[in-house]
């Protein structure tokens, strides 16, 4: 009940800014529209592999919408700001684990972004480009699992980024570095199989393909459901890393004068 309350309050807080967030949606839709137009232009001269022109448009539409749940997560889950203000000491004193506490609040924000950002943006592309929805009901289930896993992975990664604020005066470079890796290794700009072989290897040794590429492939009907085992593996590994980081974080915190 506590975690649901934290999530629902985060969701309700964002409802106050729906008007401003609509501006974000317009900007995001415009970027995605430009990417799609580029692939439409390339598709006039090239086959574009297994995707085809319409497939690549669908690829761009889905990744652009999925970014709001698998990439645009609060910087460090708010830990860097809490470290600067000293509020981190109070957070660690709460009778609830810091990891689950911050994660619950972030799930509320992600739920809001899914409803008010991901879905509206995808609907724009759906009608603008006459996209096709998956033909199997099971596909929606697998996509939901893949996106939930991608969201959890992104939360874990940002928690680790936030925890690093205890050891460095500026952790925002890790946050933006993470975004750069998403653009390059998660299959946002181009499918991973079109990257150079050595870069593909690096990508698959990281959790990034499971943030965008795997959910998108499943949504487009390429039956890559077996990749969900990779999502599960990284969820376990990053959960353990988050718990370990919390242990170090508790021993690192010093409260001066109190």
C-alpha positions as CSV (number, residue, x, y, z in Angstrom):
1,X,0.0,0.0,0.0
2,X,2.9,2.4,0.8
3,X,4.5,1.9,-2.6
4,X,1.2,2.3,-4.4
5,X,0.6,5.6,-2.4
6,X,4.0,6.9,-3.4
7,X,3.4,6.0,-7.1
8,X,-0.1,7.5,-7.1
9,X,1.1,10.8,-5.6
10,X,3.9,11.0,-8.2
11,X,1.3,10.4,-10.9
12,X,-1.1,13.0,-9.4
13,X,1.7,15.6,-9.1
14,X,2.4,15.4,-12.8
15,X,-1.2,15.9,-13.6
16,X,-0.8,19.5,-12.7
17,X,1.5,20.1,-15.7
18,X,-0.5,18.4,-18.4
19,X,-0.7,21.6,-20.5
20,X,3.1,22.2,-20.4
21,X,3.7,18.5,-21.2
22,X,1.6,18.8,-24.4
23,X,4.3,21.1,-25.7
24,X,6.8,18.3,-25.1
25,X,4.6,16.0,-27.0
26,X,4.5,18.3,-30.0
27,X,8.3,18.6,-30.0
28,X,8.8,14.9,-29.6
29,X,6.3,14.1,-32.4
30,X,8.1,16.6,-34.7
31,X,11.5,14.9,-34.1
32,X,10.0,11.5,-34.8
33,X,8.3,12.8,-37.9
34,X,11.6,14.0,-39.3
35,X,13.3,10.7,-38.5
36,X,10.5,8.9,-40.3
37,X,10.7,11.1,-43.3
38,X,14.4,10.4,-43.6
39,X,13.8,6.7,-43.7
40,X,11.0,7.2,-46.2
41,X,13.5,9.0,-48.4
42,X,16.1,6.3,-48.0
43,X,13.4,3.6,-48.7
44,X,12.9,5.1,-52.2
45,X,16.3,3.8,-53.2
46,X,17.1,1.0,-50.7
47,X,15.2,-2.1,-49.5
48,X,15.9,-1.4,-45.8
49,X,16.4,-5.0,-45.0
50,X,13.6,-7.0,-43.3
51,X,11.8,-3.9,-42.3
52,X,11.0,-2.2,-45.6
53,X,10.0,1.5,-45.7
54,X,6.8,1.1,-43.8
55,X,8.4,-1.2,-41.3
56,X,11.1,1.4,-40.6
57,X,8.5,4.1,-40.1
58,X,6.8,1.8,-37.6
59,X,10.1,1.2,-36.0
60,X,10.8,5.0,-35.5
61,X,7.2,5.6,-34.3
62,X,7.4,2.9,-31.6
63,X,10.9,3.8,-30.4
64,X,9.9,7.5,-30.2
65,X,6.9,6.7,-28.1
66,X,8.7,4.1,-26.0
67,X,11.5,6.6,-25.0
68,X,9.1,8.2,-22.5
69,X,9.0,5.0,-20.4
70,X,12.4,3.4,-21.1
71,X,14.7,6.4,-21.3
72,X,13.3,9.7,-19.9
73,X,13.6,8.8,-16.3
74,X,14.4,11.3,-13.5
75,X,18.1,12.1,-13.4
76,X,19.6,9.7,-10.8
77,X,16.0,9.2,-9.4
78,X,16.6,12.5,-7.6
79,X,19.5,11.3,-5.5
80,X,22.0,13.9,-6.7
81,X,19.7,16.7,-5.7
82,X,19.1,15.1,-2.3
83,X,22.9,14.8,-1.8
84,X,23.4,18.5,-2.5
85,X,20.6,19.5,-0.1
86,X,21.5,17.0,2.6
87,X,18.0,15.4,2.3
88,X,19.6,12.1,1.5
89,X,20.3,11.6,5.2
90,X,16.5,11.7,5.9
91,X,15.8,9.4,3.0
92,X,18.1,6.8,4.4
93,X,16.5,7.1,7.8
94,X,13.1,6.3,6.5
95,X,11.7,2.8,7.5
96,X,11.7,1.8,3.9
97,X,14.6,0.8,1.6
98,X,15.9,3.7,-0.4
99,X,15.9,1.7,-3.7
100,X,12.2,0.6,-3.4
101,X,11.2,4.0,-2.1
102,X,12.6,6.0,-5.1
103,X,11.6,3.3,-7.5
104,X,7.9,3.4,-6.4
105,X,7.8,7.2,-7.0
106,X,9.4,6.8,-10.4
107,X,6.9,4.2,-11.4
108,X,4.2,6.8,-10.8
109,X,5.9,9.2,-13.1
110,X,6.5,6.6,-15.7
111,X,2.8,5.6,-15.6
112,X,1.9,9.3,-16.2
113,X,4.3,9.6,-19.1
114,X,2.9,6.4,-20.7
115,X,-0.6,7.7,-20.6
116,X,0.0,11.3,-21.5
117,X,3.1,11.1,-23.7
118,X,3.7,7.7,-25.2
119,X,0.2,6.9,-26.2
120,X,-0.7,10.3,-27.7
121,X,2.6,10.5,-29.6
122,X,2.1,7.0,-31.1
123,X,-1.5,7.8,-32.0
124,X,-0.2,10.8,-34.0
125,X,2.1,8.5,-36.0
126,X,-0.5,5.8,-36.3
127,X,-2.9,8.2,-38.2
128,X,-0.2,10.2,-40.0
129,X,1.6,7.2,-41.5
130,X,-1.3,4.6,-41.5
131,X,0.6,2.2,-39.3
132,X,-0.6,-1.3,-38.7
133,X,-1.2,-2.7,-35.2
134,X,0.1,-6.3,-34.3
135,X,-2.2,-9.0,-35.5
136,X,-1.9,-11.2,-32.4
137,X,-3.2,-10.5,-29.0
138,X,-0.2,-12.3,-27.5
139,X,2.1,-9.8,-29.1
140,X,0.6,-7.0,-26.9
141,X,1.3,-9.1,-23.8
142,X,4.9,-9.7,-24.8
143,X,5.4,-6.0,-25.6
144,X,3.9,-5.0,-22.3
145,X,6.4,-7.4,-20.5
146,X,9.3,-6.1,-22.6
147,X,8.4,-2.4,-21.9
148,X,7.9,-3.1,-18.2
149,X,11.3,-4.8,-18.1
150,X,12.8,-1.9,-20.1
151,X,11.4,0.6,-17.6
152,X,12.7,-1.3,-14.6
153,X,16.2,-1.5,-16.2
154,X,16.2,2.2,-16.9
155,X,15.2,2.9,-13.2
156,X,18.0,0.7,-12.0
157,X,20.5,2.3,-14.2
158,X,19.5,5.8,-13.0
159,X,19.6,4.6,-9.4
160,X,23.2,3.6,-9.9
161,X,23.9,7.0,-11.5
162,X,22.3,8.7,-8.6
163,X,24.3,6.7,-6.1
164,X,27.5,7.8,-7.7
165,X,26.7,11.3,-6.5
166,X,28.1,10.3,-3.1
167,X,31.5,9.9,-4.7
168,X,31.6,12.8,-7.2
169,X,30.5,16.4,-7.1
170,X,28.9,16.2,-10.5
171,X,27.1,13.0,-11.8
172,X,25.1,14.6,-14.6
173,X,27.7,13.5,-17.1
174,X,26.8,9.9,-16.3
175,X,23.1,10.8,-16.9
176,X,23.9,12.3,-20.3
177,X,26.4,9.6,-21.1
178,X,23.6,7.1,-20.5
179,X,21.4,8.9,-22.9
180,X,24.1,8.8,-25.5
181,X,24.5,5.1,-25.1
182,X,20.7,4.7,-25.5
183,X,20.8,6.5,-28.8
184,X,23.8,4.4,-30.0
185,X,23.4,1.0,-28.5
186,X,19.6,0.7,-27.8
187,X,18.7,0.8,-31.5
188,X,17.0,4.2,-31.4
189,X,18.4,5.8,-34.5
190,X,19.0,2.5,-36.5
191,X,18.4,-1.2,-35.8
192,X,21.3,-2.9,-33.9
193,X,21.9,-5.4,-36.7
194,X,22.9,-2.5,-39.0
195,X,25.7,-1.4,-36.7
196,X,29.3,-2.5,-37.3
197,X,30.0,-6.0,-36.0
198,X,32.2,-4.9,-33.1
199,X,29.7,-2.4,-32.0
200,X,26.9,-5.0,-32.1
201,X,29.0,-7.1,-29.8
202,X,29.4,-4.3,-27.3
203,X,25.7,-3.5,-27.5
204,X,24.7,-7.1,-26.7
205,X,27.1,-7.3,-23.8
206,X,25.2,-4.3,-22.3
207,X,21.5,-3.9,-21.1
208,X,20.8,-1.2,-23.7
209,X,19.2,-3.3,-26.5
210,X,16.6,-4.4,-24.0
211,X,15.5,-0.8,-23.5
212,X,14.2,-0.1,-27.0
213,X,15.4,-2.6,-29.6
214,X,13.9,-5.8,-28.1
215,X,10.4,-4.3,-27.4
216,X,10.3,-2.7,-30.8
217,X,11.2,-6.0,-32.6
218,X,8.6,-7.8,-30.7
219,X,6.0,-5.2,-31.5
220,X,6.8,-5.3,-35.2
221,X,6.2,-9.0,-35.2
222,X,9.7,-10.4,-35.6
223,X,9.0,-13.0,-32.9
224,X,12.1,-12.2,-30.8
225,X,10.3,-13.3,-27.6
226,X,13.4,-15.3,-26.5
227,X,15.2,-12.0,-25.9
228,X,12.9,-11.5,-22.8
229,X,15.2,-13.9,-21.0
230,X,18.0,-11.3,-21.5
231,X,15.7,-8.7,-20.1
232,X,15.1,-10.8,-17.0
233,X,18.8,-11.5,-16.6
234,X,19.7,-7.8,-16.6
235,X,16.8,-7.0,-14.3
236,X,18.3,-9.4,-11.7
237,X,21.9,-8.2,-12.2
238,X,21.0,-4.5,-11.9
239,X,18.8,-5.2,-8.9
240,X,21.7,-6.8,-7.1
241,X,23.9,-3.9,-8.2
242,X,21.4,-1.4,-6.8
243,X,21.2,-3.2,-3.5
244,X,25.0,-3.4,-3.3
245,X,25.3,0.3,-4.1
246,X,22.8,1.1,-1.3
247,X,25.0,-0.7,1.2
248,X,28.0,1.3,0.1
249,X,25.9,4.5,0.0
250,X,24.8,4.1,3.7
251,X,28.4,3.8,4.8
252,X,29.5,6.8,2.7
253,X,26.9,9.3,4.0
254,X,28.2,11.8,6.6
255,X,25.9,14.2,8.4
256,X,27.8,17.2,9.7
257,X,26.7,19.0,12.9
258,X,23.8,16.7,13.9
